[in-house]
Amino acid sequence: MVARAKMILLAHQGLANDQIADRLSTRREIVSRWRKRFFEKRLAGLEDCQRPGRPRVFPPRAGRAG
């Protein structure tokens, strides 16, 4: 979530998606996605969405390989 917030702050400073991506060592498409979500949903857009499937178990259960 910190990287997402940095993207928004850098965008607010007037940097382009390419510049933000270079500074944060990520792809322009990722920056574009988070800027769009922030524009549409404000702070709630920076949170993780629910993902399909069973939630991860942490710590891993003893006796299981993997």
Secondary structure as the mmCIF struct_conf table of DSSP 4:
data_model
#
loop_
_struct_conf.conf_type_id
_struct_conf.id
_struct_conf.beg_label_comp_id
_struct_conf.beg_label_asym_id
_struct_conf.beg_label_seq_id
_struct_conf.end_label_comp_id
_struct_conf.end_label_asym_id
_struct_conf.end_label_seq_id
HELX_RH_AL_P HELX_RH_AL_P1 VAL A 2 HIS A 12
TURN_TY1_P TURN_TY1_P1 GLN A 13 GLY A 14
HELX_RH_AL_P HELX_RH_AL_P2 ASN A 17 LEU A 24
TURN_TY1_P TURN_TY1_P2 SER A 25 SER A 25
BEND BEND1 THR A 26 THR A 26
HELX_RH_AL_P HELX_RH_AL_P3 ARG A 28 LYS A 41
HELX_RH_3T_P HELX_RH_3T_P1 ARG A 42 LEU A 46
BEND BEND2 GLU A 47 GLU A 47
HELX_LH_PP_P HELX_LH_PP_P1 ASP A 48 GLN A 50
BEND BEND3 PRO A 52 GLY A 53
HELX_LH_PP_P HELX_LH_PP_P2 ARG A 54 ARG A 56
BEND BEND4 PHE A 58 PRO A 59
HELX_LH_PP_P HELX_LH_PP_P3 PRO A 60 ARG A 61
TURN_TY1_P TURN_TY1_P3 ALA A 62 GLY A 63
#
